[in-house]
Amino acid sequence: LGLLVHSGAERAWVPGSAGLETFAWDRGGLAIVATQGGELLRVELASGRRQVLVSRSQIRFPDVAPRSGRIVFAYAAGAGGQSASVERWRIAYVQPDGSGFTDAGTGYDPCW
């Protein structure tokens, strides 16, 4: 189905949101930053247009910095499937356009 947005009396499905796993609201309010499989995506709310920001083996739990818009997330380091152990998860961040990948060390479920 996807992500359902509810505002007042209005409810609408976000186009292109089917299959998303974890997400955070973009600070501009016109998109979400989400994960699906090994991709970190920006999904526009109005059109459902998807832009791949980062690709790794697994990516989860994005969060967007309040002022800079940088995106932090957890990713599984090295090879591995869905059973990646907690020890293999790392925290990284990128600029809003996906550039400047920076590994910040071990961790899981980051936030700003």
Steps between C-alpha positions, in 0.01 A plus 500: 500500500747767609506807720171669589520872583220642714454875538178630653213341311719404204675167453714400204734218405848618410567391142808281471505411872410131472771279646678771697648370824602796718461871434538855632340823386717727292527839671344677201180298547470409132679164514597213725838334535445125508669163476418204283739207488844645457395844385456834672236689300341842482134457404301808393159502668302644208638291214659196666820570304790310659861610507764253622736681739714206623529127422643246747422139593241609760390846616258588781376782725564829317468830684536853363694769689277795594724777368745356248272237346777240519366146510626248755425127470616154603654263247632144515874491441647226282315215335196350660131445466205592717667338802776760533608499864483816709882512510511550122268802495658840454374858499562731204374830373473675164405843370134547392594413139673174604856631461772499764454151646663505845530195725450608863577162664311207644138537601137437413184717488662846491332836542605865503 
